[in-house]
Amino acid sequence: MLVHGGESDRTQFATLRAHLGGGIRAISYDQRDSGITVNPPVPFTLADLADDLVDLLDALGLQSAHLLGTSFGGAVAQHVSLRHPERVASLILVATTPSFAMGGKAIDRLLNMSHEDRQNAVADYFVTPEGRPKLQNRAARTLTVRDPEQSARRHDVARQHEIRDRLGEISAPTLIVHGTEDRLAPWDGAVLMGQLIPNAELRSIEGGRHAIAMEFADTIAPWVREFLGVTAA
């Protein structure tokens, strides 16, 4: 299950999916206030988003799944692993954090931008200087347009994320993949998860920023395959 970031939808995984190869059934979906999902205009919580994912597993007839979450999607995946550990075969956390507070002013600055300004900020926040010529426009297109009420609900939920004191409760085998120059989910958070999640492995993307799942898909996909024990071509 591919769990998308806070400002994106399921289509953000197009590049990574293309690199995952055979032997993996990769399912992406739209969270509340995202993509084609329709939900009532009422507040929701990270617990609700975690339960939504499990409801989707039920609807698909899946007893458990490997969860790969990027950014805010990694936060959702963490909450699934805490609320429904029996449904999580493994956890892959990409460019995410155990705490909204660790992103500090950089995240608040990004969330307070207009959609257009956020797209223009891709070069600073999401891709490396080397990746900008090829990826800046593509990364900008993954940012979803939402109305102010939808954005407010999503941002309120993001600010709820705080599990630093519960990382030791995550029981699923965990792969953490993180860029060392991520301004939105600082490297320190990845190190902390690697230290406190009992069965965790941390792999770094030197110089990587927040959109490593896109920019470095050709590196990350083989790591995912290795972690899952998938050998089929």
C-alpha positions as CSV (number, residue, x, y, z in Angstrom):
1,M,0.0,0.0,0.0
2,L,1.4,3.3,-1.1
3,V,0.4,6.2,1.2
4,H,0.8,9.6,-0.3
5,G,2.0,12.9,1.2
6,G,0.1,15.7,2.7
7,E,0.0,18.0,-0.4
8,S,-0.3,15.2,-3.0
9,D,-2.6,12.4,-4.0
10,R,-2.2,8.8,-5.2
11,T,-0.7,9.9,-8.5
12,Q,2.5,11.0,-6.8
13,F,3.7,7.4,-7.0
14,A,3.8,7.2,-10.8
15,T,7.6,7.3,-11.0
16,L,8.2,5.0,-8.0
17,R,5.7,2.5,-9.3
18,A,7.4,2.3,-12.6
19,H,10.6,1.3,-10.9
20,L,9.3,-1.3,-8.5
21,G,9.1,-4.0,-11.1
22,G,7.4,-7.4,-11.1
23,G,6.5,-9.4,-8.1
24,I,5.0,-6.5,-6.2
25,R,1.3,-5.6,-6.2
26,A,1.5,-1.8,-5.5
27,I,-1.8,-0.2,-4.6
28,S,-2.1,3.6,-4.2
29,Y,-5.2,5.4,-3.0
30,D,-6.5,8.9,-2.2
31,Q,-6.8,9.9,1.4
32,R,-9.6,12.2,2.6
33,D,-9.8,15.5,0.9
34,S,-7.5,14.2,-1.8
35,G,-7.9,13.1,-5.5
36,I,-11.2,11.4,-6.2
37,T,-12.1,10.5,-2.6
38,V,-15.3,12.2,-1.5
39,N,-15.8,12.7,2.3
40,P,-18.1,14.9,4.4
41,P,-16.8,18.4,5.3
42,V,-16.0,17.6,8.9
43,P,-12.7,17.5,10.8
44,F,-10.9,14.2,11.0
45,T,-7.8,12.8,12.8
46,L,-4.8,10.7,12.1
47,A,-6.6,7.8,13.8
48,D,-9.4,8.2,11.2
49,L,-6.9,8.1,8.3
50,A,-5.2,5.1,9.8
51,D,-8.6,3.3,10.2
52,D,-9.5,4.3,6.6
53,L,-6.5,2.4,5.3
54,V,-7.5,-0.7,7.3
55,D,-11.0,-0.4,5.9
56,L,-9.5,-0.3,2.4
57,L,-7.6,-3.5,3.2
58,D,-10.9,-5.1,4.4
59,A,-12.6,-4.0,1.2
60,L,-9.8,-5.5,-0.9
61,G,-9.9,-8.7,1.1
62,L,-6.3,-8.3,2.4
63,Q,-5.5,-9.5,5.9
64,S,-2.2,-7.5,5.9
65,A,0.0,-5.4,3.7
66,H,3.4,-3.8,3.5
67,L,2.9,0.0,4.0
68,L,5.1,2.5,2.2
69,G,4.4,6.0,3.2
70,T,6.1,9.2,2.2
71,S,6.1,12.5,4.2
72,F,2.6,12.8,5.8
73,G,1.8,9.4,4.3
74,G,4.6,8.1,6.5
75,A,2.9,9.6,9.5
76,V,-0.4,7.8,8.5
77,A,1.5,4.6,8.1
78,Q,3.1,5.0,11.6
79,H,-0.4,5.4,13.1
80,V,-1.6,2.3,11.3
81,S,1.2,0.3,12.8
82,L,0.4,1.5,16.3
83,R,-3.4,1.1,16.0
84,H,-3.5,-2.1,13.9
85,P,-0.1,-3.8,14.2
86,E,-1.6,-7.1,13.1
87,R,-2.4,-5.6,9.7
88,V,1.1,-4.3,8.9
89,A,3.4,-6.9,7.4
90,S,6.2,-4.3,7.2
91,L,6.7,-0.5,7.2
92,I,8.7,1.6,4.7
93,L,9.0,5.2,5.8
94,V,10.3,7.6,3.2
95,A,11.1,11.2,3.9
96,T,8.9,11.3,6.9
97,T,9.1,12.2,10.6
98,P,7.9,11.0,14.0
99,S,6.8,14.5,14.9
100,F,5.3,17.4,13.0
101,A,7.2,19.7,15.5
102,M,10.5,18.5,14.2
103,G,9.9,20.2,10.9
104,G,9.3,23.5,12.6
105,K,9.1,26.8,10.7
106,A,9.9,25.2,7.3
107,I,6.7,23.1,7.3
108,D,4.6,26.0,8.6
109,R,6.0,28.2,5.9
110,L,5.2,25.7,3.2
111,L,1.6,25.0,4.5
112,N,0.8,28.7,4.6
113,M,1.7,29.3,1.0
114,S,-0.8,29.5,-1.8
115,H,-0.9,26.5,-4.2
116,E,1.0,28.5,-6.8
117,D,3.7,29.6,-4.4
118,R,4.0,26.0,-3.1
119,Q,4.6,24.8,-6.7
120,N,7.2,27.5,-7.2
121,A,8.9,26.4,-3.9
122,V,9.5,22.9,-5.2
123,A,13.0,23.8,-6.3
124,D,13.9,24.8,-2.7
125,Y,12.1,22.2,-0.7
126,F,11.6,19.1,-2.8
127,V,14.4,18.4,-5.3
128,T,18.2,18.8,-5.4
129,P,19.9,21.4,-7.5
130,E,21.0,18.6,-9.8
131,G,17.5,17.3,-10.2
132,R,15.7,20.6,-10.9
133,P,16.0,20.8,-14.7
134,K,14.4,17.4,-15.1
135,L,12.1,17.1,-12.1
136,Q,10.9,20.6,-11.0
137,N,7.8,20.7,-13.2
138,R,7.0,17.1,-12.6
139,A,7.3,17.4,-8.9
140,A,5.1,20.6,-8.9
141,R,2.4,18.7,-10.8
142,T,2.1,16.2,-7.9
143,L,0.9,18.9,-5.6
144,T,-2.9,18.7,-5.4
145,V,-5.3,21.7,-5.6
146,R,-7.6,21.8,-2.6
147,D,-10.1,24.4,-1.5
148,P,-9.3,26.4,1.7
149,E,-11.5,24.2,3.9
150,Q,-9.9,21.0,2.6
151,S,-6.5,22.4,3.1
152,A,-7.3,23.5,6.6
153,R,-8.5,20.1,7.6
154,R,-5.4,18.4,6.1
155,H,-3.1,20.9,7.8
156,D,-4.8,20.5,11.2
157,V,-4.3,16.8,11.0
158,A,-0.7,17.1,10.1
159,R,-0.1,19.2,13.2
160,Q,-1.4,16.4,15.4
161,H,1.4,14.0,14.5
162,E,3.6,13.3,17.5
163,I,4.7,9.8,18.3
164,R,8.3,10.2,19.5
165,D,7.5,8.6,22.8
166,R,5.8,5.6,21.1
167,L,8.4,4.6,18.5
168,G,9.4,1.7,20.6
169,E,5.9,0.3,20.2
170,I,6.2,-0.2,16.5
171,S,6.6,-3.9,16.0
172,A,6.7,-4.3,12.2
173,P,10.0,-4.7,10.4
174,T,10.8,-1.2,9.3
175,L,12.9,0.4,6.5
176,I,13.6,4.1,6.8
177,V,14.8,5.9,3.7
178,H,15.7,9.6,4.1
179,G,17.5,12.4,2.4
180,T,20.3,14.0,4.4
181,E,19.3,17.5,3.3
182,D,15.5,17.2,3.8
183,R,14.3,20.6,5.0
184,L,10.7,19.5,5.8
185,A,11.4,16.3,7.6
186,P,14.9,16.8,9.1
187,W,17.5,14.0,9.1
188,D,17.5,14.0,12.9
189,G,14.0,12.5,12.8
190,A,15.1,9.7,10.6
191,V,18.0,8.9,13.0
192,L,15.6,9.0,15.9
193,M,13.2,6.5,14.2
194,G,16.2,4.3,13.4
195,Q,17.3,4.3,17.0
196,L,14.0,3.8,18.7
197,I,11.9,1.5,16.4
198,P,13.0,-2.0,17.5
199,N,13.4,-3.7,14.1
200,A,14.5,-0.8,11.9
201,E,17.1,-0.2,9.2
202,L,18.0,3.3,8.1
203,R,19.3,4.1,4.6
204,S,20.4,7.5,3.5
205,I,20.2,9.4,0.3
206,E,23.2,11.8,0.5
207,G,22.1,15.3,-0.3
208,G,18.5,14.2,-0.9
209,R,15.6,16.5,-0.2
210,H,11.9,15.9,0.3
211,A,10.9,14.3,-3.0
212,I,13.4,11.4,-2.9
213,A,10.7,8.9,-3.8
214,M,10.6,10.6,-7.2
215,E,14.1,11.9,-7.7
216,F,15.8,8.8,-6.5
217,A,13.2,6.2,-7.4
218,D,15.9,4.1,-9.3
219,T,17.8,3.8,-6.0
220,I,15.0,3.4,-3.6
221,A,13.0,0.8,-5.6
222,P,15.8,-1.9,-5.4
223,W,16.1,-1.2,-1.7
224,V,12.3,-1.8,-1.3
225,R,12.5,-5.0,-3.3
226,E,15.5,-6.2,-1.2
227,F,13.7,-5.3,2.0
228,L,10.5,-7.2,0.9
229,G,12.5,-10.2,-0.3
230,V,11.2,-9.9,-3.8
231,T,13.4,-11.5,-6.5
232,A,11.1,-11.9,-9.4
233,A,11.9,-9.7,-12.4
